[in-house]
Amino acid sequence: MKFTRDWLFDHLDTDRPLDEILDALPMLGLEVESFDDPAKRLAPFTIAEVISAEQHPDADRLRVCLVNTGSGDPVQVVCGAPNARAGMKGVFAPAGAYVPGIDLVLKAGNIRGQDSNGMLCSEREMGLSDDHEGIIDLPADAPVGQSYVDYAGLDDPVIEIALTPDRGDCAGVRGIARDMSATGIGSLKPWPYATAEGTFDSPVQWARDLGADGDACPMVVGRAFRGVKNGPSPQWMQDRLRAIGLRPISALVDITNYVTMDLDRKSTRLNSSH
């Protein structure tokens, strides 16, 4: 089960430091299997501007780029991305940086007779997604020299816990927050109930088998939607899904995955029955 710090804080009201939260999880029977802090892992990556992008004299698919990193003199980078062009803003990794997506420590080198002192990166090279069609193409107002992690809001640590079969209540972020609030780490934030008036009769009909005791299923709640136009989900939702290893697909699929991880299926049913 993976979640991020800020995702947990959506449900848990606390001022405790992250180290204390990580120490508390095993005491609840939730072993911390891994912890990843993108702010540290991607610290060397900064926003840069391509001043010029000239055809490599000895390679058809390479360009020799002069890059303004916002610090010192421009840096020459040999780049094979088809979208590399003068005037664009991208993400620069200097020589000496570790590039997680290709498991490589960059070294200053010479490519077909041209010096190359760093890299203009794709999302896959940064370990952010599988996209490697070209280097990251940022808006024109992206501030040169700024940390890309800060600019893109990627400074949200990711926590992975091991779940035993008896801890299905913590297969969602709200369940983890509920358990932590019981230890005094913080308080569980109230559920944001909201009333939405129906505008048409639902075509979905429920049938309940109450069983011999008459209360096996005391309540079933659902809602029907129509006129829904699918498309990309909000960027904040895509970012959270990517952070826990899920690939964004579309709004309808992403919402389903998000609610599953946020509340877990068991919690969703419990919330629906209250």
Secondary structure as the mmCIF struct_conf table of DSSP 4:
data_model
#
loop_
_struct_conf.conf_type_id
_struct_conf.id
_struct_conf.beg_label_comp_id
_struct_conf.beg_label_asym_id
_struct_conf.beg_label_seq_id
_struct_conf.end_label_comp_id
_struct_conf.end_label_asym_id
_struct_conf.end_label_seq_id
STRN STRN1 LYS A 2 THR A 4
HELX_RH_AL_P HELX_RH_AL_P1 ARG A 5 PHE A 9
TURN_TY1_P TURN_TY1_P1 ASP A 10 HIS A 11
STRN STRN2 LEU A 12 ASP A 13
HELX_RH_AL_P HELX_RH_AL_P2 LEU A 18 MET A 27
TURN_TY1_P TURN_TY1_P2 LEU A 28 GLY A 29
STRN STRN3 GLU A 31 ASP A 36
HELX_RH_AL_P HELX_RH_AL_P3 PRO A 38 ARG A 41
TURN_TY1_P TURN_TY1_P3 LEU A 42 PRO A 44
STRN STRN4 THR A 46 GLN A 55
HELX_LH_PP_P HELX_LH_PP_P1 HIS A 56 HIS A 56
TURN_TY1_P TURN_TY1_P4 PRO A 57 ASP A 58
TURN_TY1_P TURN_TY1_P5 ASP A 60 ARG A 61
STRN STRN5 ARG A 63 ASN A 68
BEND BEND1 GLY A 70 ASP A 73
STRN STRN6 VAL A 75 CYS A 79
TURN_TY1_P TURN_TY1_P6 PRO A 82 ASN A 83
TURN_TY1_P TURN_TY1_P7 ALA A 86 GLY A 87
STRN STRN7 LYS A 89 ALA A 93
TURN_TY1_P TURN_TY1_P8 ALA A 95 GLY A 96
STRN STRN8 TYR A 98 VAL A 99
HELX_RH_3T_P HELX_RH_3T_P1 PRO A 100 ILE A 102
TURN_TY1_P TURN_TY1_P9 ASP A 103 ASP A 103
STRN STRN9 LEU A 104 VAL A 105
STRN STRN10 GLY A 109 ILE A 111
TURN_TY1_P TURN_TY1_P10 ARG A 112 GLY A 113
STRN STRN11 GLN A 114 SER A 116
BEND BEND2 GLY A 118 GLY A 118
STRN STRN12 MET A 119 LEU A 120
HELX_RH_AL_P HELX_RH_AL_P4 GLU A 123 MET A 126
TURN_TY1_P TURN_TY1_P11 GLY A 127 GLY A 127
BEND BEND3 LEU A 128 LEU A 128
BEND BEND4 ASP A 130 ASP A 130
BEND BEND5 GLU A 133 GLY A 134
STRN STRN13 LEU A 138 LEU A 138
TURN_TY1_P TURN_TY1_P12 ALA A 140 ASP A 141
HELX_LH_PP_P HELX_LH_PP_P2 ALA A 142 PRO A 143
TURN_TY1_P TURN_TY1_P13 VAL A 144 GLY A 145
BEND BEND6 GLN A 146 GLN A 146
STRN STRN14 SER A 147 SER A 147
HELX_RH_AL_P HELX_RH_AL_P5 TYR A 148 ALA A 152
TURN_TY1_P TURN_TY1_P14 GLY A 153 GLY A 153
STRN STRN15 VAL A 158 ALA A 162
TURN_TY1_P TURN_TY1_P15 PRO A 165 ASP A 166
HELX_RH_3T_P HELX_RH_3T_P2 GLY A 168 CYS A 170
BEND BEND7 ALA A 171 GLY A 172
HELX_RH_AL_P HELX_RH_AL_P6 VAL A 173 ALA A 182
TURN_TY1_P TURN_TY1_P16 THR A 183 GLY A 184
BEND BEND8 ILE A 185 ILE A 185
STRN STRN16 SER A 187 LEU A 188
HELX_LH_PP_P HELX_LH_PP_P3 LYS A 189 TRP A 191
BEND BEND9 THR A 199 PHE A 200
BEND BEND10 PRO A 203 PRO A 203
TURN_TY1_P TURN_TY1_P17 ALA A 212 ASP A 213
BEND BEND11 GLY A 214 GLY A 214
BEND BEND12 ALA A 216 CYS A 217
BEND BEND13 GLY A 227 GLY A 227
HELX_LH_PP_P HELX_LH_PP_P4 PRO A 232 PRO A 234
HELX_RH_AL_P HELX_RH_AL_P7 GLN A 235 ALA A 243
TURN_TY1_P TURN_TY1_P18 ILE A 244 GLY A 245
HELX_RH_AL_P HELX_RH_AL_P8 ALA A 251 SER A 272
TURN_TY1_P TURN_TY1_P19 SER A 273 SER A 273
#
